[in-house]
Amino acid sequence: MPQLLDNVKYTHEPAHNPVRWTRQQCRAMLENGLLTGRYELIDGEIINKMGQKRSHALAIIRITAWLIGLFGPQFVQFQLPIEVPQPDNDTSEPEPDAAVLDCPATDFIDTTPPASHVQLVVEVSDTTLSYDRNTKAALYARAGIAEYWIIDIEGRRVLIYRAPVAGTYAAPIAYSARETVACLVRPDAPILVADLLPPA
């Protein structure tokens, strides 16, 4: 049976880096070769995205297969940035593990898809659960993203946040590996949580 987690207010976790970078500064560093590899900018902090555990990669492979089968490859992007509105736009450019768009990704050849076109974001969490449940949840709620999933590898469950109100999600519902889940835009297509997780 799905479990409603504690109804706490998810807020920012303070950035570990005392410097608050902007998207413009990050692009300048990229152009000058000072910033390399994969990263995302969250609340002014540059988060290095290099290196994945095998379990993390396997979960992404499974999510990729499911979402592409459900929505088609043109409506899903993986580990690519989305654009959030103000007040976060200047200091945040998240790169969720998966994002489902309401229009073809090819509509954004020279731009980043804005949050207003994102129907679902998914983060795979192995060592970052607290960060994903707090900082990322708060950011996606403020962006107005209707549905946010965390694939909790260690806990072997999925946490689902839905319908943000005034920039805040209510407490997530946790689904165990033995339960099925479906996203809001395709309630007719449930999947067993275990099928989104790496093998036990």
ROSE-853028 format. One line per 5 residues: number of its first residue (from 1); their letters; for each residue x, y, z of C-alpha. Coordinates in Angstrom, 2 decimals. Each point is the difference from the previous one (the first is absolute). Example, Ala and Ser with C-alpha at 12.3 -4.5 7.8 and 13.67 -1.06 7.14 Angstrom:
1) AS) 12.30 -4.50 7.80 ~ 1.37 3.44 -0.66
END
This chain:
1) MPQLL) 0.00 0.00 0.00 ~ 1.42 3.45 -0.90 ~ 1.32 1.89 2.99 ~ -0.57 3.72 0.54 ~ 3.24 1.37 1.43
6) DNVKY) 0.23 2.64 2.69 ~ -1.66 3.24 -1.01 ~ 3.02 2.25 0.38 ~ 0.81 3.12 -1.94 ~ 2.81 -0.68 -2.44
11) THEPA) 2.34 2.96 -0.23 ~ 3.42 0.87 -1.34 ~ 3.01 -1.69 1.45 ~ 2.76 2.60 0.27 ~ 2.53 -0.11 -2.80
16) HNPVR) 3.37 -1.44 1.04 ~ 1.82 2.48 -2.25 ~ 0.05 3.55 1.43 ~ 0.10 1.41 -3.55 ~ -3.41 0.27 -1.69
21) WTRQQ) 0.61 -0.44 -3.71 ~ -2.39 1.11 -2.72 ~ -0.89 -1.72 -3.25 ~ 1.74 2.81 -1.88 ~ 3.22 -0.49 1.95
26) CRAML) -0.12 -3.76 -0.59 ~ -0.37 0.50 -3.74 ~ 2.95 2.40 0.01 ~ 2.12 -2.56 1.88 ~ -1.03 -2.69 -2.51
31) ENGLL) 0.99 2.19 -2.94 ~ 3.39 0.65 1.60 ~ 0.66 -3.64 0.85 ~ -0.19 0.60 3.75 ~ -3.04 -2.24 0.50
36) TGRYE) 0.12 -3.46 -1.54 ~ -2.01 -3.20 0.12 ~ -3.63 -0.40 0.99 ~ -1.42 2.24 2.69 ~ -3.20 1.65 1.12
41) LIDGE) -0.53 3.32 1.73 ~ -2.32 -0.11 3.02 ~ -0.58 3.04 2.23 ~ 3.31 1.50 -1.17 ~ 2.00 -3.16 0.74
46) IINKM) 1.79 -1.87 -2.78 ~ -0.70 -3.72 0.44 ~ 2.41 -2.38 -1.75 ~ -1.96 -2.73 -1.80 ~ 2.98 -2.10 -1.04
51) GQKRS) 0.11 -3.66 0.93 ~ -2.96 -2.26 0.79 ~ -0.30 -3.14 2.01 ~ -1.04 -3.02 -2.04 ~ -3.31 -0.20 1.89
56) HALAI) -0.76 3.63 -0.91 ~ 0.73 -0.63 -3.67 ~ -2.13 -3.16 -0.05 ~ -2.95 1.88 1.48 ~ 0.34 2.69 -2.66
61) IRITA) 0.05 -2.68 -2.73 ~ -3.24 -1.47 1.35 ~ -1.70 3.40 0.32 ~ 1.17 0.92 -3.50 ~ -1.54 -3.13 -1.51
66) WLIGL) -3.29 0.47 1.85 ~ -0.47 3.70 -0.75 ~ 0.96 -0.32 -3.67 ~ -2.42 -2.90 -0.37 ~ -2.73 2.05 1.68
71) FGPQF) 0.47 3.42 -1.61 ~ 2.27 -0.54 -3.00 ~ 3.62 1.16 -0.29 ~ -0.90 3.48 -1.22 ~ -1.75 0.92 3.27
76) VQFQL) 2.61 -1.21 2.48 ~ 3.45 1.35 0.80 ~ 2.63 -1.53 2.25 ~ 2.67 1.77 2.06 ~ -0.51 3.27 -1.82
81) PIEVP) -0.80 3.38 1.57 ~ -3.39 1.62 0.38 ~ -0.58 3.70 0.56 ~ -1.72 1.11 3.19 ~ -1.77 3.37 0.39
86) QPDND) 0.92 2.81 2.35 ~ 0.88 0.37 2.82 ~ 2.27 -2.99 -0.75 ~ 0.81 0.60 -3.66 ~ 3.24 1.92 0.50
91) TSEPE) 1.57 -2.49 2.42 ~ -1.46 -3.39 -0.93 ~ 0.07 -2.24 -3.06 ~ -0.97 -3.49 1.18 ~ 0.79 -3.10 -2.04
96) PDAAV) -2.48 -2.67 1.09 ~ 0.73 -3.61 -0.84 ~ -3.19 -0.03 -2.09 ~ -2.59 2.55 -1.08 ~ -3.22 -0.53 -1.93
101) LDCPA) -1.00 2.93 -2.22 ~ -3.42 0.97 -1.32 ~ 1.45 0.74 -3.44 ~ 2.81 -1.49 -2.10 ~ 3.51 0.59 1.32
106) TDFID) 0.92 1.13 -3.51 ~ -2.02 3.17 0.68 ~ 2.99 1.07 2.14 ~ 2.98 -0.30 -2.31 ~ 1.67 3.26 1.08
111) TTPPA) -1.65 0.43 3.38 ~ -0.61 -1.99 3.17 ~ -3.54 -1.30 0.62 ~ -1.72 2.20 2.59 ~ -1.65 -1.54 3.05
116) SHVQL) -3.40 1.03 -1.40 ~ 0.43 -2.75 -2.63 ~ 1.14 -2.67 2.48 ~ -2.63 -2.50 1.16 ~ 2.19 -2.26 2.12
121) VVEVS) 3.55 0.05 1.34 ~ 1.81 -3.02 1.40 ~ 3.14 -0.10 2.13 ~ 1.84 -3.22 0.80 ~ 1.34 0.15 3.53
126) DTTLS) 2.68 -2.18 1.51 ~ 2.19 2.33 2.10 ~ -2.07 3.18 -0.48 ~ -3.38 -0.86 1.54 ~ -0.08 2.85 2.54
131) YDRNT) 1.05 2.52 -2.65 ~ -2.60 -1.30 -2.47 ~ -2.75 0.01 2.64 ~ 0.77 3.52 1.16 ~ 1.90 2.31 -2.35
136) KAALY) -1.14 -1.62 -3.25 ~ -3.62 -0.43 1.15 ~ -0.17 3.65 1.03 ~ 1.47 1.14 -3.32 ~ -2.36 -2.12 -2.12
141) ARAGI) -3.01 1.07 2.09 ~ 0.84 3.68 -0.45 ~ 0.33 -0.67 -3.73 ~ -3.56 -1.33 -0.02 ~ 0.89 -3.47 -1.26
146) AEYWI) -3.11 -2.10 0.54 ~ 1.72 -3.26 0.87 ~ 3.41 -0.93 1.41 ~ 1.24 -3.54 0.62 ~ 3.02 -1.12 1.98
151) IDIEG) 1.23 -3.52 -0.70 ~ 1.46 -0.87 3.40 ~ 2.47 -2.80 -0.75 ~ 1.10 -0.62 3.58 ~ -3.58 -0.07 1.32
156) RRVLI) -1.25 -1.93 -3.04 ~ -3.01 2.24 -0.43 ~ -1.32 2.93 -2.01 ~ -0.94 3.30 1.67 ~ -2.62 1.96 -1.93
161) YRAPV) -0.68 3.71 0.43 ~ -2.99 1.53 -1.76 ~ -2.01 3.17 -0.57 ~ 2.10 2.79 1.52 ~ -1.96 2.76 1.72
166) AGTYA) 1.57 3.41 0.57 ~ 3.41 -1.40 -0.94 ~ -0.12 -2.96 2.41 ~ -0.77 -3.69 -0.40 ~ -2.01 -1.82 2.61
171) APIAY) 1.68 -2.97 1.68 ~ 1.02 -2.67 -2.51 ~ -1.60 -3.41 -0.25 ~ 2.45 -2.90 0.17 ~ -0.59 -3.13 -2.07
176) SARET) 1.90 -3.19 0.77 ~ 1.59 -2.30 -2.58 ~ -3.06 -2.28 0.13 ~ -2.47 2.76 -0.91 ~ -0.93 1.56 -3.32
181) VACLV) 0.17 3.68 -0.93 ~ -1.27 2.10 -2.90 ~ 0.67 3.60 -0.96 ~ -2.76 2.60 -0.05 ~ 0.01 0.42 -3.77
186) RPDAP) -0.23 -3.79 -0.61 ~ -2.01 -1.49 2.88 ~ -0.95 -2.86 -2.33 ~ 3.59 -1.30 -0.16 ~ 1.21 -1.14 3.44
191) ILVAD) 3.37 -1.63 0.57 ~ 1.33 -2.13 2.83 ~ 2.47 2.04 2.07 ~ 2.44 -2.92 -0.04 ~ 0.19 0.37 -3.79
196) LLPPA) 1.40 3.54 0.44 ~ 2.66 -1.09 2.49 ~ 3.30 -1.79 -0.61 ~ -0.10 -3.70 0.89 ~ 0.09 -0.61 3.75
END
